[in-house]
Amino acid sequence: MVAWEYALLVRRYQGQGRNFHVSFVWYAPDGSRKDITAYGDTAIAHLNRAGREGWELVSAAEDVNNVQGSTEVHRYHLKRPLA
């Protein structure tokens, strides 16, 4: 039986028009949290980096707050076999 560990990549977009900020946070299997924004400016860049480390995308979800027009949150759930 394969045992898995799980992680979460969160992309947060905040702002309007040209005044916006995109950040990426990695939630590791041990519960730690790390701002990884400096590693890339797209979700694809971060997912490819995670893939090179053995992570597989399991699901993705999006929350958009269009009432304020200012927030999008994308969650990428990943897994990999325990070593």
C-alpha positions as CSV (number, residue, x, y, z in Angstrom):
1,M,0.0,0.0,0.0
2,V,1.3,3.5,-0.9
3,A,1.4,6.1,1.8
4,W,1.0,9.7,0.7
5,E,1.9,13.1,2.0
6,Y,0.0,16.2,1.0
7,A,0.8,19.9,0.5
8,L,-1.1,23.0,-0.6
9,L,-0.1,25.8,-2.9
10,V,-2.2,29.0,-2.6
11,R,-2.1,31.8,-5.1
12,R,-3.7,35.0,-4.0
13,Y,-4.4,37.9,-6.3
14,Q,-5.4,41.2,-4.6
15,G,-6.1,44.6,-6.1
16,Q,-7.7,46.2,-9.1
17,G,-6.5,47.3,-12.5
18,R,-2.8,48.1,-12.4
19,N,-2.8,48.1,-8.6
20,F,-2.6,44.5,-7.8
21,H,-0.3,42.0,-5.9
22,V,0.0,38.3,-6.6
23,S,1.5,36.1,-3.8
24,F,2.1,32.4,-3.5
25,V,2.2,30.5,-0.2
26,W,3.3,26.8,0.2
27,Y,1.8,24.8,3.1
28,A,4.1,21.8,3.6
29,P,3.1,18.4,5.0
30,D,4.6,19.2,8.4
31,G,2.2,22.2,8.7
32,S,4.7,24.8,8.0
33,R,3.9,27.8,5.8
34,K,6.4,29.6,3.5
35,D,6.0,32.6,1.2
36,I,7.4,31.3,-2.1
37,T,6.4,34.3,-4.3
38,A,10.0,35.0,-5.2
39,Y,10.3,31.6,-6.9
40,G,8.1,32.6,-9.8
41,D,5.2,34.9,-11.0
42,T,2.8,32.2,-12.3
43,A,1.0,29.2,-10.9
44,I,2.5,27.1,-13.7
45,A,6.1,28.0,-12.6
46,H,5.3,27.0,-9.1
47,L,3.5,23.8,-10.1
48,N,6.4,22.8,-12.4
49,R,8.8,23.4,-9.6
50,A,6.7,21.2,-7.3
51,G,6.5,18.5,-10.0
52,R,10.3,18.3,-10.2
53,E,10.2,17.6,-6.4
54,G,7.8,14.7,-7.0
55,W,4.5,16.4,-6.2
56,E,1.4,15.6,-8.3
57,L,-1.5,17.9,-8.6
58,V,-4.6,16.3,-7.2
59,S,-7.2,19.1,-7.4
60,A,-7.6,22.8,-7.8
61,A,-10.2,25.3,-6.5
62,E,-10.9,29.0,-7.0
63,D,-12.6,31.6,-4.9
64,V,-13.4,34.9,-6.5
65,N,-14.8,37.9,-4.6
66,N,-16.3,39.9,-7.4
67,V,-18.5,42.0,-5.1
68,Q,-15.4,44.0,-4.1
69,G,-13.6,43.1,-7.4
70,S,-10.4,42.7,-5.5
71,T,-9.6,39.1,-4.5
72,E,-9.0,35.8,-6.1
73,V,-7.7,32.8,-4.3
74,H,-6.6,29.6,-6.1
75,R,-5.8,26.5,-4.1
76,Y,-3.7,23.7,-5.6
77,H,-3.8,20.4,-3.6
78,L,-0.8,18.2,-4.2
79,K,0.4,14.7,-3.1
80,R,3.5,12.6,-3.4
81,P,4.5,9.1,-2.1
82,L,6.2,9.1,1.3
83,A,9.8,8.1,0.9
